[in-house]
Amino acid sequence: MTDFTPDTIGKRIKQTRKLRHMTQTELALKAAISASHMAQIEQGKRQASPAVVASIARALSVPVADLEGRPYIEELRRDQLDGLIQPIRESLDVFDLGADPDVAPRPIEDLVAHTDRVCRLIRASDLRSAAAELPGLITETTTAAHSTGDRRAWQALAMQYRSGYDLASKLGFQDLASISLDRMGWAAERASDAVTGAIRQYNRALAYLRAGQYRTGIRIAELARQTAAQADPGIEREAVAGQVHLGIAVLAARNGDAEAITGNLAEAESISVRTGEVPELLWLAFGPTNVAAHRASCLIDQMLYHEALIVARAIEIPDSWPASRAAHHHAEIARALLWTGKGDAAFRRLLDARRLAPQQSRHSSTVRETVAGLLRAQRRLPESMANYASWIGM
């Protein structure tokens, strides 16, 4: 048995509050929660929901990522990912410099295939390989797009920038994620591609979800829905529109808008009946399973944990689902299981998340906070759980 005292969001809130020269009562009042709730969060006796963390972050005038402690630098070093971030930054900086005379790009078909390979690596949670391959691919495709003007090259470049966003978001580099999305929009405009533009706006809305700015996120997601409607009719437009409705539903759940949750989930479900499971189409994992998973997420964000677990029990994850999406789902359900007192079941879900997507899970704030909750519930842990906590750096 091993004894742990985890580094938690509560500890970081307390440290930041003191730097701001605020009392617990003052912070609680500004964050619109009770003083007792604030005290329990800081003492590690109660886990804060994402919406509460966002409210406290706004009250302290800090990013949510600061309270989460992201990026987790030591874990990045252990995964040999820290040295791969700067090359991605550098590749994003050459977007408007035109064709590089020292770069001889491959045929566009090869660049498109490599773009898809990087997307596939990220969905398989091989973040290190994806991060290693992405900078050179962006540099090469930038030259190809500028020198040929081929729409396919601009589309591929936009999706590469999307991969940059995915990597930065998963690893906790929110500034890099924001830059990647700006570049994605720039390339999508040159490709005159409404579908890619809508995906960019959808991902931008998710960035605001992570930052706790839900109303702004909903406005951006509505813009994504309008952009998708401009695309040519077909399954791609359907899948993007459905995924945007799911994004709005989650944002609405965080924002406490029950009517918007119900309406958008219903729209997404109706679309999923027409599309069926299309997990690899545009790498959105859209389909009936994803609708059900988002329904459970919305219930969790409304603190309706028992109802969420009822929905989750009926979900059968298809083998075709990307490992990264399946792992994220397991991590979310683990959080609900923890909050209903089912620690052993929560830990089994965390093990599933690690098995499916180890690099993603190590850098997941949801996984870390759930582990912290398990540590709070039982200070002296079996070695298996203690090893897991050590593995993620707690």
N, C-alpha and C positions, 0 to 999 in steps of 0.2 A: 504494500500500500504506500502511496506517495501523497505528500501534503502540498497543496498549491495555494497561492494567493494571486489570482489573475489580475493583469492590467486590463481595466475595463473602461467603457465609456463613462461610467459614473465617476471614476477617478479623474479622468480627463476633464469632465465637467467641473469638478471641484477645483482642480488646479487652475483652469481658465477663469472660473468665477472669482477666485482670489486675486488673480492678476488684474481683473477688471474692478477690484475693490467693491464687490457686491456681496451682500448677505444672501443666504439661501432664500429667505423670504422675498427679498427684492427680485432675485432671479425668477422665482416661482411666479410672482405677480406679473413680471414682464413676459414670461413664457406662457401665461394663462393656464397654469396647472396649480394644484394645491401644494402648500408648503410641505405637508407630510409626504406627498408623492415625490417631491424633489429630494427630500431627505433620504427616502428609501432608495432612490436611484443612486445618489452619491455614495450611500453606505453599501451598495451592492446587494440590497435586500429585495430589489425589484428591478426587473428588466424594462428598459424604456422601449416603447414602440418606435418604429421609424418616424412616424408623425410627431411624436413627442421630442425625439432627438432633433428633428428639424426645427421645431418651435424653440427649443433651448438654444440651438445654434444661432437662430436669428436674434434671439434675445442677447446673446453674447457677441454678436457681430463677427462670427467666425464661420468658415465653411463646415458643412457636415463632416467632410473627410477629416478635418482636424480633430473632431471629437471621436471619430472612429480610429484615429491614429494612422491613417493611410497616407502614403503607401507604406507597406510593411517592409522596410529596407532590409532588415536582416534576413527575412525569408526570401526576398528577391535575390540576395547574394547567395543564399543556399541553393536556390534554383538556377543560379548563374544567369539571371535575367536583368540584373541592374545595369550591366555593361551594354545591353542591347537597346536601351531606351534612347540614348543620344544619337545613334545613327538614324533612328526613325525621325527624330526631330530635324536632323540635318536634311533628310530626304524631303521633308515637307517644305523646307525653306526655298527649294529651287523651282517651285511651281510656276512662277511667272518669268523665268529667265530664258525661255525658248529652248530650242534644241541644243544639246551639249555636243560640240564637235568631237569630243573625245569618247563619246558613247555610240556604239554601233548596236542598235536594238534588234532583237530577233523579230521574225515575222509576227504580225499582230495576232494570228491564231495561237501562236505559242505563248504570247503574253496573256491572252485571255485564259488559256488553259492553266497557266501558272497562277493567275489571279484566283481561279477557282480552287486550286490546290491550297493556297494560303487560307482561304475561307474554310476549307475542309479541315485543315490543321487546327484552326482556332476552335471549331465546333467539336473537334476530338480532344480538346484541351491540351494539345501539344503547343503551348504558348511559346516555349523557347525556340522551337523550329520555325514557327510562324514569324516571330520577332527577328530571327536571324535572316530570313529570306526576304522580308518585306522591304527594307530600305533600298536594296539593289534593284528590286522589281519596280518600285516607284520611280527611281531615277531613270531606269531604262524606258518605262512606259511614258514618262513625261517627255522624253526626247521623241519617242515615236508619235505621240499625240501632236506635239508642236510641228514636227517635220512633215507629217502626212495629213493632219487634219481629219483623219478617219474617225467617224463617230464611235466605232467599236473601241478604239484606243482611249477615247475620252470616257466611255462607259467603264472600261476596265480600270482606268485610273481612279474614277469615282469610287468603285468598289474596293480598290486598294486603300484609299483613304478611309473607307468604312472599316476595313480591317484594322487600320491604325487606331481608329476610335475604339473598336472592340478590345484591342490589346490594352490601350491606355486605361479604359474603364475598368477592366478586370484587374489590372495591376495597381490602380489607385492614383494614376496621374491625370487628374481632372483637367489641368491646363492643356496637356497634350491632347486629350480627348476633344476639347473644345476647338483647338486648332485643326484637328483632323476633320471635324464636321464642317468647318468653314471651307476647307479645301474640297471636301466632297461636294458641297453645294456649288462651288466654282466649276468643278469638272462636269457635274450633272447639267449645268446650264449650257456648257459647250457641246455636250452630247445631245441637247434638246430632248432629254429623257425624263418624262414626268414620273415614271415608276421609281427611278433612282432618286429623283428629287423628293418624292414622297417618303421614301425610306430614310433619306437624310433628315427630313423634318421629324419623322417618327423617332429616330435615334436622338435627335436634339431634345425632343419632349422627354425622353427617358433620362437624359442628362439633368433636366430640371427636376424630374422625379427624385433622382439620387441626391440632388441639392436641397430637396425639401421645398421647392418653389412650385407648388402644385397648380395654382391658378394659371401661372405663366405656362407651365407645361401643358395644361389643357388647351390653352389658346394656340400653342404651337402644334399640338396634335390635331386640332381642328383644321389648321392650315395644311397639315399633311393629308388629311382626308380630302380637302378641296383639290390639292395637287394630284392625288391619285385619281380623282374623278376626271381629270383631263387626259389620262392615259387612254390608249386604244383599248376597246373592250377585250376581255379575255381573262384567263385564269390568273395571270400575274396581277392585273388590276384588282381582281377579287381578293386575292390573298393579301395584298398590301392593305386594301381597305379594311378587311377583317382584322388584321393585326393592329391597325390604328385604332379600331374600336376597342380592342382589348387593352391597348395602352391607355386610352381615355378612361376606361372602367377602373383601372388600377389607380390612376391619378385621382379620379373621383372618390375612390375608397379612402385614399389618404386625406382628401379634402372634406370628407364627410357628406358627400352628395349622393344619397341613396337612389334618387330617381335617375341620375346619370349612370350610376353603376348598372341598374337593371336594364335601362334602355340600350346601352352600348354592348352589354353581354348578349342581349337578345339579338341585336344586329349581327354581331360576330357569329353567333350560333347559326343564324339563318344562312349566312354566307358559307359557313363551314359545311353545311349540308350539301351545298352545291359543289364545293371544291373537293370534299373528302380530305383525307390526310395528304398533305403536300409538304413534308418536313424539309425537303432539300430545295424547294423552289425559293429562290432568292435568299435562302438560309434564314427563313423566318419561322420555320417549324410550325406553320399554320395548319389548322385542321381541328376536328372535334376534340381531340385530346388536349390541345393547347387552350381551347376555350374552357374546358373543364378545369385545367390547371390554373387558369387565370380566375375562374370563379372561386376556387379555393383560396387563392392569394387575396382576392378582394375581401373574403370573409375574415381571413387572418388580420388584414389591416383594419377591419372594423372590430377586432377583438372578439369575433364570434368563432372561437376556436373549435368548439365541439361540432358546430355546423360545417366548418372547414374540413374537419377530419372525416365527417360522413361523406362529403363530396370526394375527398382524396381516396377513400376506400374503394370507390367505384372506378378509379382511374387505372387503366392498364397501359403502361408506357410502351409504345410500339418499338420494336427493334430498330426501326429506321430513324428514330428520333436522334438528333445530335447529342452526344454525351454531355456537352456543356449545358444544354437545356434540361436534360434529365437530372443532372447533378444539382442544378439550381432549384428544381422542383423538390428534390429530396431535402435540400437545406431549408427550404421554406416550411415544409411539413414538419421537419424536426423542430423548428421554432414553435409551431402550434402544439406539438406533443409535449415539449418542455413546459409550456404555459398551462397545460392541463394535468401536469404532475406525472407524465409518463416518461420518465427519464431514460429508462432502458430502451424504449421504443425510439425515442429521439436519437439516442446514440447509434442505434442500428441504421437510422436514416443518414446520419453523418458518415457512417462507414460506407454506405452506398454511394454517397456523394464523392468521397475520396476515391473509391474504386473506379468510378466512372470518369472523374475529372480531377486528378490529384493536384495539378498546378493551379487550376482555378479555385479549388476548395481551400488550398493553403492561403490564398490571398482574398478570401471572401469575408467581408465584415459580418454577414449573416451567420456563417459557420463559427466565427470567433466569438460572437456574442452568445450563441447557443451553447458553445463549450463553456464560456464563462458562467452561464446560468447553471449548467451541470455542476461546475465546481462549487458554486454557491450552495447548491442544494445538498451536496455531499462533499465536504472538504477533503475527506480521505477516500481516495478513489481506487478502484481496481486498476491494475497495471495497464490493461488495455486502454482504458479511458485516459489514464495519465500519459501514456505514450502518445495518444492522439493530441492531447493538449501540448505536449512538448513538440510534436511534429509541426503544429501551426505556429509555434514560437511563444506559447504562453507558459 
